[in-house]
Amino acid sequence: MSSTSQNTNYYIDLFAGCGGLSLGLHNAGWKGLFAIEKNKDAFNTLKHNLIETKNHFDWPTWLPEQNHEIDAVLNTHKNQLIDLRGKVDLVAGGPPCQGFSSAGRRNEDDVRNGLIRSYLKFIMYVRPKVIFFENVKGFTLKFDKNKSKGKVYSEFVLGVLRRLGYEVDGKMLDFSKYGIPQKRTRFILVGIRKDIVEQQNVSATKFYRLLKSNKIAFCQGKNLPQNPKLGDAISDLLKSNGLVSTPDRKGFKSGMYKKPANRYQIFLRGEIQDLTPNSHSFAKHSPAIEQRLRYFLENHPANRKISDVVKAQLNISKHSIFPLAKNAATPTLTTLPDDYIHYQEPRILTVREYARIQSFPDWYQFTGKYTTGGKLRKFEVPRYTQIGNAIPPLFGEQSGLILKQLVNGQQTAKSTL
Protein backbone atom coordinates (compact mmCIF):
# COMPACT_ATOMS: atom_id res chain seq x y z
CA MET A 1 0.00 0.00 0.00
CA SER A 2 1.29 3.42 -0.88
CA SER A 3 0.97 6.16 1.70
CA THR A 4 -2.35 7.95 1.81
CA SER A 5 -2.68 10.51 -0.95
CA GLN A 6 -4.96 13.49 -1.15
CA ASN A 7 -7.38 11.50 -3.29
CA THR A 8 -7.31 8.18 -1.40
CA ASN A 9 -8.48 7.62 2.15
CA TYR A 10 -7.68 4.17 3.59
CA TYR A 11 -9.53 2.39 6.35
CA ILE A 12 -9.55 -0.93 8.22
CA ASP A 13 -12.84 -2.64 9.11
CA LEU A 14 -12.80 -4.52 12.44
CA PHE A 15 -15.45 -7.12 13.27
CA ALA A 16 -16.53 -6.58 9.68
CA GLY A 17 -19.28 -9.21 9.46
CA CYS A 18 -20.71 -9.66 5.99
CA GLY A 19 -19.54 -6.20 4.91
CA GLY A 20 -22.43 -3.77 5.45
CA LEU A 21 -20.21 -0.97 6.76
CA SER A 22 -17.46 -1.71 4.24
CA LEU A 23 -19.99 -1.49 1.41
CA GLY A 24 -21.16 1.88 2.71
CA LEU A 25 -17.60 3.18 2.97
CA HIS A 26 -16.87 1.85 -0.52
CA ASN A 27 -19.82 3.82 -1.90
CA ALA A 28 -18.61 6.92 -0.02
CA GLY A 29 -15.24 6.77 -1.81
CA TRP A 30 -13.08 5.07 0.82
CA LYS A 31 -10.52 2.38 -0.02
CA GLY A 32 -10.26 -0.63 2.25
CA LEU A 33 -6.90 -1.90 3.42
CA PHE A 34 -8.20 -5.09 5.04
CA ALA A 35 -11.09 -6.39 7.13
CA ILE A 36 -10.97 -8.55 10.25
CA GLU A 37 -13.86 -10.93 10.77
CA LYS A 38 -13.68 -14.09 12.88
CA ASN A 39 -16.48 -16.09 11.27
CA LYS A 40 -15.80 -17.86 8.00
CA ASP A 41 -19.43 -17.66 6.79
CA ALA A 42 -19.68 -13.89 7.21
CA PHE A 43 -16.20 -13.30 5.79
CA ASN A 44 -17.00 -15.38 2.70
CA THR A 45 -19.95 -13.08 1.95
CA LEU A 46 -17.71 -10.02 2.33
CA LYS A 47 -15.02 -11.64 0.19
CA HIS A 48 -17.43 -12.61 -2.60
CA ASN A 49 -18.90 -9.12 -2.90
CA LEU A 50 -16.19 -6.65 -1.93
CA ILE A 51 -12.96 -8.47 -2.75
CA GLU A 52 -13.83 -10.65 -5.72
CA THR A 53 -16.59 -8.51 -7.25
CA LYS A 54 -15.60 -4.94 -6.35
CA ASN A 55 -11.81 -5.23 -5.73
CA HIS A 56 -12.38 -2.87 -2.83
CA PHE A 57 -9.39 -3.79 -0.64
CA ASP A 58 -5.63 -3.25 -1.06
CA TRP A 59 -4.98 -6.34 1.04
CA PRO A 60 -1.42 -6.47 2.50
CA THR A 61 0.77 -9.47 1.65
CA TRP A 62 1.58 -10.15 5.32
CA LEU A 63 -2.06 -10.92 6.19
CA PRO A 64 -3.74 -13.97 4.60
CA GLU A 65 -6.93 -13.02 2.77
CA GLN A 66 -9.26 -15.00 5.02
CA ASN A 67 -11.25 -14.82 8.25
CA HIS A 68 -9.20 -13.91 11.34
CA GLU A 69 -9.67 -13.50 15.08
CA ILE A 70 -8.55 -10.05 16.15
CA ASP A 71 -6.40 -11.36 19.01
CA ALA A 72 -4.51 -13.63 16.62
CA VAL A 73 -3.79 -10.65 14.37
CA LEU A 74 -2.68 -8.54 17.34
CA ASN A 75 -0.35 -11.26 18.60
CA THR A 76 1.11 -12.33 15.27
CA HIS A 77 1.33 -9.02 13.42
CA LYS A 78 2.01 -6.41 16.11
CA ASN A 79 4.98 -4.94 14.23
CA GLN A 80 3.14 -4.75 10.91
CA LEU A 81 0.22 -3.00 12.59
CA ILE A 82 2.52 -0.45 14.21
CA ASP A 83 4.15 0.11 10.81
CA LEU A 84 0.75 1.25 9.52
CA ARG A 85 0.88 4.42 11.62
CA GLY A 86 0.53 7.42 9.37
CA LYS A 87 -0.97 5.34 6.54
CA VAL A 88 -4.47 4.57 7.87
CA ASP A 89 -7.07 7.33 8.01
CA LEU A 90 -9.87 5.37 9.66
CA VAL A 91 -10.48 2.29 11.79
CA ALA A 92 -14.18 1.42 11.61
CA GLY A 93 -16.44 -1.16 13.21
CA GLY A 94 -17.41 -2.25 16.71
CA PRO A 95 -17.01 -5.51 18.68
CA PRO A 96 -19.86 -8.05 18.77
CA CYS A 97 -22.81 -6.73 20.73
CA GLN A 98 -24.53 -9.85 22.05
CA GLY A 99 -23.24 -9.45 25.60
CA PHE A 100 -24.60 -5.91 25.77
CA SER A 101 -27.84 -6.32 23.85
CA SER A 102 -31.11 -5.92 25.72
CA ALA A 103 -32.74 -7.93 22.91
CA GLY A 104 -31.00 -11.03 24.25
CA ARG A 105 -29.63 -12.28 27.55
CA ARG A 106 -27.68 -9.23 28.61
CA ASN A 107 -24.58 -10.62 30.31
CA GLU A 108 -21.66 -8.69 31.76
CA ASP A 109 -19.62 -11.91 31.83
CA ASP A 110 -20.09 -12.67 28.12
CA VAL A 111 -16.57 -13.39 26.83
CA ARG A 112 -17.28 -11.27 23.76
CA ASN A 113 -17.36 -8.17 25.95
CA GLY A 114 -13.61 -8.66 26.40
CA LEU A 115 -13.13 -7.88 22.72
CA ILE A 116 -13.46 -4.23 23.73
CA ARG A 117 -9.90 -4.41 25.05
CA SER A 118 -8.71 -6.07 21.85
CA TYR A 119 -10.30 -3.25 19.88
CA LEU A 120 -8.55 -0.62 22.00
CA LYS A 121 -5.21 -2.40 21.64
CA PHE A 122 -5.66 -2.35 17.87
CA ILE A 123 -6.26 1.41 18.00
CA MET A 124 -3.17 1.85 20.17
CA TYR A 125 -1.02 0.00 17.60
CA VAL A 126 -2.36 1.61 14.40
CA ARG A 127 -3.22 5.14 15.66
CA PRO A 128 -5.61 6.06 12.81
CA LYS A 129 -6.64 9.65 12.23
CA VAL A 130 -10.31 8.88 12.85
CA ILE A 131 -12.30 6.17 14.65
CA PHE A 132 -15.87 5.12 13.87
CA PHE A 133 -17.36 2.73 16.42
CA GLU A 134 -20.86 1.20 16.50
CA ASN A 135 -22.63 -0.83 19.18
CA VAL A 136 -26.05 -1.47 20.71
CA LYS A 137 -27.85 0.75 23.20
CA GLY A 138 -26.93 -1.66 26.01
CA PHE A 139 -23.31 -0.64 25.55
CA THR A 140 -24.20 2.66 27.25
CA LEU A 141 -26.08 1.08 30.20
CA LYS A 142 -24.89 -0.34 33.51
CA PHE A 143 -25.29 -4.05 34.12
CA ASP A 144 -27.74 -4.44 36.97
CA LYS A 145 -26.92 -7.59 38.93
CA ASN A 146 -25.84 -8.26 42.51
CA LYS A 147 -22.39 -9.42 41.42
CA SER A 148 -22.06 -6.71 38.80
CA LYS A 149 -19.45 -4.02 39.02
CA GLY A 150 -21.93 -1.76 37.30
CA LYS A 151 -19.71 -1.15 34.30
CA VAL A 152 -20.75 1.26 31.60
CA TYR A 153 -18.55 0.10 28.77
CA SER A 154 -19.08 3.22 26.67
CA GLU A 155 -17.55 5.36 29.44
CA PHE A 156 -14.60 2.99 29.69
CA VAL A 157 -13.96 3.16 25.93
CA LEU A 158 -14.31 6.94 25.83
CA GLY A 159 -11.85 7.30 28.68
CA VAL A 160 -9.21 5.03 27.13
CA LEU A 161 -9.47 6.71 23.73
CA ARG A 162 -9.00 10.13 25.33
CA ARG A 163 -5.87 8.85 27.06
CA LEU A 164 -4.64 7.58 23.69
CA GLY A 165 -4.89 11.12 22.33
CA TYR A 166 -8.32 11.26 20.69
CA GLU A 167 -11.12 13.76 20.96
CA VAL A 168 -14.24 11.58 21.20
CA ASP A 169 -17.99 11.87 21.28
CA GLY A 170 -20.74 9.27 21.27
CA LYS A 171 -24.49 9.46 20.64
CA MET A 172 -27.47 7.18 20.13
CA LEU A 173 -28.73 7.40 16.54
CA ASP A 174 -31.93 5.99 15.05
CA PHE A 175 -31.19 4.72 11.53
CA SER A 176 -34.83 5.20 10.48
CA LYS A 177 -34.09 8.93 10.39
CA TYR A 178 -31.42 8.31 7.73
CA GLY A 179 -33.39 6.61 4.98
CA ILE A 180 -33.54 3.09 6.48
CA PRO A 181 -37.01 1.42 6.78
CA GLN A 182 -36.20 0.15 10.27
CA LYS A 183 -36.23 1.68 13.75
CA ARG A 184 -32.70 0.59 14.60
CA THR A 185 -31.04 2.64 17.33
CA ARG A 186 -27.30 2.23 17.81
CA PHE A 187 -24.52 3.89 19.81
CA ILE A 188 -22.19 5.65 17.37
CA LEU A 189 -18.82 6.84 18.65
CA VAL A 190 -16.48 9.04 16.63
CA GLY A 191 -12.92 9.81 17.67
CA ILE A 192 -10.47 12.18 15.98
CA ARG A 193 -6.77 12.22 16.82
CA LYS A 194 -5.98 15.50 18.54
CA ASP A 195 -3.31 16.56 16.06
CA ILE A 196 -5.89 16.19 13.26
CA VAL A 197 -8.39 18.22 15.31
CA GLU A 198 -5.88 21.05 15.48
CA GLN A 199 -4.59 20.80 11.90
CA GLN A 200 -8.00 20.55 10.24
CA ASN A 201 -10.01 22.59 12.74
CA VAL A 202 -12.59 19.82 13.14
CA SER A 203 -14.24 18.08 16.08
CA ALA A 204 -15.88 14.76 16.86
CA THR A 205 -19.10 16.58 17.71
CA LYS A 206 -19.19 18.05 14.22
CA PHE A 207 -19.71 14.56 12.78
CA TYR A 208 -23.24 14.35 14.20
CA ARG A 209 -24.17 17.88 13.10
CA LEU A 210 -22.97 17.28 9.55
CA LEU A 211 -24.60 13.84 9.38
CA LYS A 212 -27.96 15.31 10.39
CA SER A 213 -27.71 18.36 8.12
CA ASN A 214 -26.70 16.25 5.11
CA LYS A 215 -29.31 13.48 5.32
CA ILE A 216 -31.99 15.22 3.23
CA ALA A 217 -29.57 16.13 0.45
CA PHE A 218 -28.13 12.60 0.55
CA CYS A 219 -31.52 10.95 -0.04
CA GLN A 220 -32.51 13.53 -2.65
CA GLY A 221 -29.25 12.96 -4.50
CA LYS A 222 -30.04 9.26 -4.79
CA ASN A 223 -33.76 9.83 -5.46
CA LEU A 224 -34.57 7.97 -2.26
CA PRO A 225 -37.42 8.59 0.20
CA GLN A 226 -36.39 10.21 3.46
CA ASN A 227 -38.56 7.93 5.59
CA PRO A 228 -39.18 4.65 3.72
CA LYS A 229 -41.67 2.14 5.11
CA LEU A 230 -41.56 -1.65 5.07
CA GLY A 231 -43.82 -1.79 2.02
CA ASP A 232 -41.46 0.55 0.18
CA ALA A 233 -38.69 -1.99 0.77
CA ILE A 234 -40.29 -5.33 -0.03
CA SER A 235 -43.70 -5.03 -1.74
CA ASP A 236 -42.20 -6.27 -5.04
CA LEU A 237 -41.06 -9.52 -3.38
CA LEU A 238 -44.39 -11.16 -2.55
CA LYS A 239 -44.70 -14.94 -2.58
CA SER A 240 -47.80 -14.52 -4.74
CA ASN A 241 -45.60 -13.22 -7.60
CA GLY A 242 -44.76 -16.82 -8.49
CA LEU A 243 -42.36 -19.53 -7.38
CA VAL A 244 -39.27 -21.27 -8.76
CA SER A 245 -36.89 -23.80 -7.23
CA THR A 246 -34.24 -22.20 -5.02
CA PRO A 247 -30.93 -22.74 -6.85
CA ASP A 248 -28.78 -23.05 -3.70
CA ARG A 249 -31.29 -24.60 -1.27
CA LYS A 250 -32.50 -28.04 -2.33
CA GLY A 251 -36.20 -28.66 -1.85
CA PHE A 252 -37.13 -25.01 -1.25
CA LYS A 253 -38.95 -22.46 -3.39
CA SER A 254 -37.92 -18.89 -4.15
CA GLY A 255 -40.04 -15.91 -5.13
CA MET A 256 -39.86 -13.87 -8.30
CA TYR A 257 -39.61 -10.15 -8.92
CA LYS A 258 -42.49 -8.03 -10.01
CA LYS A 259 -42.11 -4.51 -11.36
CA PRO A 260 -40.57 -2.13 -8.76
CA ALA A 261 -43.25 0.06 -7.23
CA ASN A 262 -41.25 2.94 -5.76
CA ARG A 263 -37.91 4.76 -5.60
CA TYR A 264 -36.46 2.59 -2.83
CA GLN A 265 -37.06 -0.59 -4.81
CA ILE A 266 -35.71 0.95 -8.02
CA PHE A 267 -32.55 2.03 -6.22
CA LEU A 268 -31.83 -1.33 -4.58
CA ARG A 269 -32.74 -3.33 -7.70
CA GLY A 270 -30.26 -1.32 -9.75
CA GLU A 271 -29.38 -3.02 -13.03
CA ILE A 272 -30.38 -6.53 -11.91
CA GLN A 273 -31.98 -8.38 -14.84
CA ASP A 274 -32.60 -11.74 -13.14
CA LEU A 275 -36.16 -12.90 -12.67
CA THR A 276 -35.41 -14.30 -9.22
CA PRO A 277 -33.69 -12.31 -6.45
CA ASN A 278 -30.67 -13.82 -4.71
CA SER A 279 -31.46 -15.42 -1.32
CA HIS A 280 -35.22 -15.00 -1.73
CA SER A 281 -36.07 -18.51 -0.50
CA PHE A 282 -39.24 -19.09 1.52
CA ALA A 283 -39.46 -21.08 4.75
CA LYS A 284 -41.52 -24.25 4.75
CA HIS A 285 -44.39 -23.50 7.12
CA SER A 286 -46.81 -26.26 8.03
CA PRO A 287 -50.53 -25.54 7.50
CA ALA A 288 -50.94 -25.18 11.28
CA ILE A 289 -48.18 -22.58 11.45
CA GLU A 290 -49.59 -20.67 8.48
CA GLN A 291 -52.99 -20.63 10.17
CA ARG A 292 -51.44 -19.26 13.36
CA LEU A 293 -49.49 -16.56 11.50
CA ARG A 294 -52.61 -15.53 9.60
CA TYR A 295 -54.49 -15.31 12.89
CA PHE A 296 -51.86 -12.92 14.25
CA LEU A 297 -51.97 -10.79 11.10
CA GLU A 298 -55.73 -10.48 11.28
CA ASN A 299 -56.22 -10.06 15.02
CA HIS A 300 -53.24 -8.25 16.52
CA PRO A 301 -51.87 -4.72 16.11
CA ALA A 302 -48.99 -4.46 13.66
CA ASN A 303 -45.47 -3.71 14.95
CA ARG A 304 -46.60 -4.69 18.46
CA LYS A 305 -45.12 -7.75 20.13
CA ILE A 306 -47.57 -10.59 20.78
CA SER A 307 -48.36 -10.49 24.48
CA ASP A 308 -47.27 -13.14 26.94
CA VAL A 309 -50.93 -13.81 27.74
CA VAL A 310 -51.75 -14.67 24.13
CA LYS A 311 -48.60 -16.77 23.78
CA ALA A 312 -49.52 -18.70 26.92
CA GLN A 313 -53.02 -19.34 25.58
CA LEU A 314 -51.54 -20.74 22.37
CA ASN A 315 -48.73 -22.60 24.16
CA ILE A 316 -46.00 -20.58 22.44
CA SER A 317 -42.68 -20.33 24.25
CA LYS A 318 -40.96 -18.03 21.76
CA HIS A 319 -39.73 -14.76 23.31
CA SER A 320 -40.75 -12.27 20.58
CA ILE A 321 -43.24 -12.31 17.72
CA PHE A 322 -44.07 -9.15 15.74
CA PRO A 323 -46.71 -8.95 13.01
CA LEU A 324 -45.22 -6.25 10.80
CA ALA A 325 -46.87 -3.12 9.38
CA LYS A 326 -46.68 -2.27 5.68
CA ASN A 327 -46.85 1.49 6.19
CA ALA A 328 -44.29 1.90 8.96
CA ALA A 329 -40.64 1.22 9.57
CA THR A 330 -39.99 -2.20 11.11
CA PRO A 331 -38.77 -2.77 14.65
CA THR A 332 -35.05 -3.53 14.92
CA LEU A 333 -34.27 -6.69 12.98
CA THR A 334 -32.72 -9.41 15.11
CA THR A 335 -30.84 -12.47 13.89
CA LEU A 336 -33.97 -14.61 14.39
CA PRO A 337 -36.21 -14.44 11.30
CA ASP A 338 -39.17 -16.09 13.03
CA ASP A 339 -39.44 -13.03 15.29
CA TYR A 340 -41.37 -11.31 12.46
CA ILE A 341 -44.45 -12.01 10.38
CA HIS A 342 -44.73 -10.54 6.87
CA TYR A 343 -47.31 -7.73 6.80
CA GLN A 344 -49.48 -9.42 4.14
CA GLU A 345 -48.57 -13.09 3.78
CA PRO A 346 -48.61 -15.64 6.64
CA ARG A 347 -44.87 -16.33 6.64
CA ILE A 348 -41.56 -15.09 7.97
CA LEU A 349 -39.36 -12.78 5.91
CA THR A 350 -36.83 -14.10 3.42
CA VAL A 351 -33.11 -13.35 3.53
CA ARG A 352 -33.51 -10.92 0.61
CA GLU A 353 -36.33 -9.11 2.39
CA TYR A 354 -34.08 -8.84 5.44
CA ALA A 355 -31.38 -7.40 3.18
CA ARG A 356 -33.79 -4.86 1.65
CA ILE A 357 -34.79 -3.64 5.11
CA GLN A 358 -31.10 -3.24 5.98
CA SER A 359 -30.55 -1.36 2.66
CA PHE A 360 -28.30 -3.93 0.98
CA PRO A 361 -28.59 -3.66 -2.83
CA ASP A 362 -29.91 -6.69 -4.69
CA TRP A 363 -26.56 -7.37 -6.40
CA TYR A 364 -25.06 -8.11 -2.98
CA GLN A 365 -25.14 -11.89 -2.66
CA PHE A 366 -25.13 -13.78 0.63
CA THR A 367 -23.31 -17.08 1.04
CA GLY A 368 -23.46 -20.00 3.46
CA LYS A 369 -26.43 -21.58 5.20
CA TYR A 370 -29.74 -19.76 5.28
CA THR A 371 -30.35 -20.48 8.95
CA THR A 372 -29.18 -22.68 11.82
CA GLY A 373 -30.25 -23.55 15.34
CA GLY A 374 -29.44 -25.06 18.70
CA LYS A 375 -25.79 -25.31 19.71
CA LEU A 376 -24.67 -24.52 16.18
CA ARG A 377 -25.64 -20.88 16.79
CA LYS A 378 -22.38 -20.51 18.72
CA PHE A 379 -20.31 -21.44 15.68
CA GLU A 380 -22.28 -20.72 12.53
CA VAL A 381 -23.33 -17.36 11.15
CA PRO A 382 -25.97 -18.06 8.51
CA ARG A 383 -27.38 -15.52 6.09
CA TYR A 384 -30.12 -14.16 8.33
CA THR A 385 -27.61 -13.65 11.14
CA GLN A 386 -25.11 -11.96 8.84
CA ILE A 387 -27.72 -9.39 7.84
CA GLY A 388 -29.21 -8.97 11.31
CA ASN A 389 -25.76 -8.11 12.69
CA ALA A 390 -24.84 -5.69 9.89
CA ILE A 391 -24.65 -1.91 9.77
CA PRO A 392 -27.04 -0.74 7.01
CA PRO A 393 -24.90 0.21 3.99
CA LEU A 394 -26.90 3.40 3.36
CA PHE A 395 -26.11 4.62 6.86
CA GLY A 396 -22.50 3.54 6.45
CA GLU A 397 -22.27 5.55 3.24
CA GLN A 398 -23.66 8.70 4.84
CA SER A 399 -21.23 8.30 7.74
CA GLY A 400 -18.37 7.66 5.32
CA LEU A 401 -19.01 10.89 3.46
CA ILE A 402 -18.85 12.92 6.67
CA LEU A 403 -15.79 11.06 7.94
CA LYS A 404 -13.96 11.86 4.69
CA GLN A 405 -14.73 15.54 5.18
CA LEU A 406 -13.39 15.47 8.74
CA VAL A 407 -10.19 13.69 7.69
CA ASN A 408 -9.62 15.98 4.73
CA GLY A 409 -10.50 19.16 6.61
CA GLN A 410 -13.63 20.10 4.70
CA GLN A 411 -16.06 22.23 6.63
CA THR A 412 -19.32 21.49 4.86
CA ALA A 413 -21.08 18.29 3.94
CA LYS A 414 -20.84 18.45 0.16
CA SER A 415 -22.07 15.45 -1.79
CA THR A 416 -21.45 14.68 -5.44
CA LEU A 417 -23.90 11.78 -5.45
N, C-alpha and C positions, 0 to 999 in steps of 0.2 A: 504494500500500500504506500502510495506517495503521501507526503504530508498534506494536510488539509489546505486546499486552495480556496480562493475567494468564491469560486463557483460550486464547490463540493463540500458538503457538510456530512461527516461520517458519524455513525452511531453504532452502539452495541445494544442488542435486545436481550435482556436477562429474563429467565422464566417465560420464554417467548410463546409457549403453547403452539397453537396451529397457525399463528402469524397474523392475527387481527391487527395488532398495533404496528407490526412491521409493514403490513400492507398499507395502512394509513400513512405511515411515514414515507413509504415509497411514493405514494400519490402526492405527497406534499413536497417532493423533490429531494428527500434525504437519500443517502447511499449507505447501505448496511455494510458493516465490517464483518461481523458474525453474530450468531444468535445462540444462546445457551438454553436448552430445553432438555430436561431429564427423560421425559417419556418418548419412547420410539414412535408410537402411533402419532402423537401430536407433531413431532418433528418431521415425520414423513410427509404429513400434509403441508407443512411449511416448505419443506424441500421441494416437493412436487410443483408448488405454485410459484414460490419466490426465488428459488435457486435455479430449477430446471426450466421453468417457463419464462420468468422475468429477468433472470440473471441479475438479481438485485444486490447480491453481496459480493464484496471483494475479500473472499475468505482467505485468511492467512495460511501459509503452508505448514506452520507449526501446530495447527489445530485440526485434527481430522474432521471432515465434513459429515458429522453424525450427531446423534443425541449425546449430551453430556450432563453429568451432575456438576453443579457449580463448585462444590468443595473439591472435586477431583481436578477441575481446571485451576482453582486457586493453589492447590498443593503442587501440581505438576508444572504449571506454567507461570509461576510467580514472576520470574524475571522478564518473560515476554510481555506480561501485562504491565509491569512497571515501565517497560520500554515504549509502551503506547502513550505515555504522558506527552501531551502537546499535539497529539495526532487525532484524538477522539473528541468530538464536540459534545456528544450526548451519550449518556447511558440511560436507557429507558426500560420500563417494566418493573413489576412488583412481585414479591414472593407469593407462593400459593396462599390462598385466603381461608382455606377450610377451617383452620383452628380458630379464626377470628369471627367467622360468619355466623350471624344470628339466624340464618336460614337453616343451619345444621346444628350439630351438637357442639356448641361453643366451648372450647377446651383450651385453657391456658397451658396445659401440659402437652398439647399436640406437638410432636417433634418437628412439624413443618414450621412452627413459629420460630424455631431456631435459625431458619434460613435468613431471618432478618440480619443476623450477625454476619452471615456469609455475604449478603448483599452489601453491607457496609464495608466489609473487608475489600470487596471488589472495587468499590468507589475509592477507598484509600489507596489501592494499587494504581488504578488508571487515572484518577483525578481529572474527569471530564470537565468541560466548561459548564455544562448544564446537566441537570438530573430531572427526569420525569418519572414519577413513582405513582402507582395505582394500587389501591386495595379497597376492601369492603368497609362499610360503616363501622363494623365491630372493631376495626383496627384502632378507632378513636375512643373506644369505651373501655372502662375498667372491667376486669373479670370479677364477678361477684360470687365468691365462694369462701367458705370458712378458712380453707388452707391457702387461699389466693393472696398474693402479695399486692393485689390491686394494680397491676401494671397497666398503663396506657401506652401501648407500643408506639403510637404516633409521636408522643412526647419524647420517648427514648430516641427514636430515629431523628427527630428534629434536633435534639440536643447534640447527638453525635455528629451530624452533618455540619452543624454550626462550629463545632470544635475542629472539624476537618477543613474549615475555611470557606463554608458556603453560606450565602444568604438564602434562607428557605421560608416557604410559606405553604400551607396546606389548607384545602377547603373541600367540603362535600359538594359534588356536582351531580345534577340529575341529567342524564344523557337525553331524556325525552325533550329537553329544551334546546337540543342541538341537532334536531333533524332525525332522531332515532325513534321508531314507533314502540318504545319500551320505557317504562318508568324504572330506570336502572340508576341508582344513586351510588356513587363511589367516592372514596377519599382520593383526591389528586394532590400530590405534593410536587412542587417545583423548587429546585435549588439551583442557584447560579454562583459560580466561584467568585469570590470577592474581588479578585483582580479584574474579572470580566465586568462585574458591576461598575467598577470605577472607570474602566477604559471605555465601555460602551454606554455608560449612563443609563443603565437599565436596572430593573428590580424584579424579584420573584413575584411580588404582588401585581406587577404590571401584566403578567401572563393572564391572570383571570379577567382583568379589565379588557384587554385586547380580545380575548376569546369571546367574551360576551358581546362586545361591540361589533365583532366581525361575523357573528353567526348568521345574521340576516343576509348580508352580502354573499356569504359562502353558499347558502342554499339557493339564492337567486342566481348566482353564477353557474350553478349546476342544474338549474331549472328543477329544483327539488322543493317539496312542501316544507314549510318551517316546522309544522307539527303533524307528521304523518300518523295515521291510525293503523290498527292491525289490518283492516280491510285493504288499505292502500298498499300494504306490503305483500299480501298473499292471496287476494281474491282471484288471481288468474291461475291458481294452483289447486283448484278444487278437484276432488276425487271424481266428481261427476263429469269432468272433462273427457274422461276415457282412460283406459288402463292398458298397459303393456307389461311384459315381463321385465323385472328388474335385472339389468345386465350383470350386476356384481353382488346379487343377493338371491341365491337359488330358491325358488318356490315362492317368491314374493312378487307383488305387483307394484308398478310405479305409475304415477299420474302423468298427464300430458299438459303442455301449455295450452292456454287459449290466449286470444289477443290481449296485450297489456291494456289495462283500463285507466291508468293514471301515470303521472310523471315519475313517481317512485319506482313503479314497475318498469317503465321504459328505461330508467337510468340503470337499474340493477340487471336488467336483461342484456343491455348493451347490444353487441353484434351477434349474440348467440342465435344460431340458425337451427339447432337441434329441435326435434319435436318433444323430446322428453328431458326435463331438467335433471342435472346430476344430483344424486342422493335424495331423490323425491320418491322414496319407497314407503309404502303404507304398512302399518302394523296389522297383524292378523288378530282382529278382535272377534271373540265368540259372539253369537247372537245375544247371549245374556248380557255380556259387557256392552254391546252396542245399545241394547235396550236401556241399560242403566245410564249410559252417557247421554242418550236422548232425553231421558227423564230429567237429568240435571239441566240440560240446555233449555228445556221447556218450563221448568218449575223453580229455577233458582236464579237470583240476580247475577248478571255477568260481572266478571272481574272481582267477585266476592268469593272468598274461600268457603267451601262447603263446611257447615258447622259440625262440631263434634257430636251434637245430638243426632243430626241426620245420619252421620256416618255410623253411629252406634246402632241406630234403627236398622240400617242396611248391612250391619256386620262388616264394615269397612275399617281396616286398621291403618290405612295409608294416612300419612301426616297431613298432606296438602293436596287439595283438588280445586282447580279454578276453571269454571266455565268462562271462556273468554268473550270479550265484546268486540264486535266488528268495528264500531265507530269510536274506539278509544285506544290509547296506547296500552300494551300489555303490562301486567306486573313483571317484575324482574324475572327473566328466564333463569331457571336452575339447570343443573345437569341431568335432571330426571324428567324425561318427556311426558310421563304419565301424570305429572302434576297439572297438566293443562288439557282442556277439551276445546277442540276447534269450534269457532263461534257458530258454524252452520251445520257441519257434518259430525255425526256421533263417532268421533275418533280423536286420537292424539295427533299432535303436529308431526310432520315429517322433518327430516334433517334439513332439507332445503328450505322449508318454511322457517325453521329455527334460524337458518343462515340469513334469510331475508329480514327477519326481525332484528337481527344483529348488524344488518347493513352490509353483509358480504355480497359482492357481485356474483352473478350466476356462473361466470367463467371459473370462479374459485372452486376447485374440486376437493372434496374431503375423502381421505383414505382410511383404511382399517375397518374394524367392526362397526356396525351401526350402533349396537348397544351391548351392554354386559350386565352382570348382576352378581349378588352374593359376595364372596371373598375376592372374586376377580376385580372388583371395583378398586381394590388397593393397588392393583398392578396395571390394569388396562385403562386406556383413555379412548373410548370409542367416539364416534363422530358427534353424537349429541353432547357428550361431555366436553369435547374440544371446543364446540361453539358456545356452550353455556359458560365456559371459563374465559372466553375471549373478550378483549376490548373491541367495541364496535369500530370497524375501519373508518367510518365517516367521522367519528369523534377523534380517532387517532390522527386523521388527516388535518382536521381543524387545529388540533393541538400542535401538530408538526409544523404547520404554517407559522404559528405564533412563536414557537421555539426557534425556528430559523431566524425570525426577525430579532429575537433577543440575542442570539449568538452573533448575528451579523451587525447588530447595533442599529437596526431600523426602528423608527419611533412610531410608525403607524402600521396598522394591519392591512397592507395592500395585498390583494389577491389577483392573480392573472388567470384564474380558472375560467 
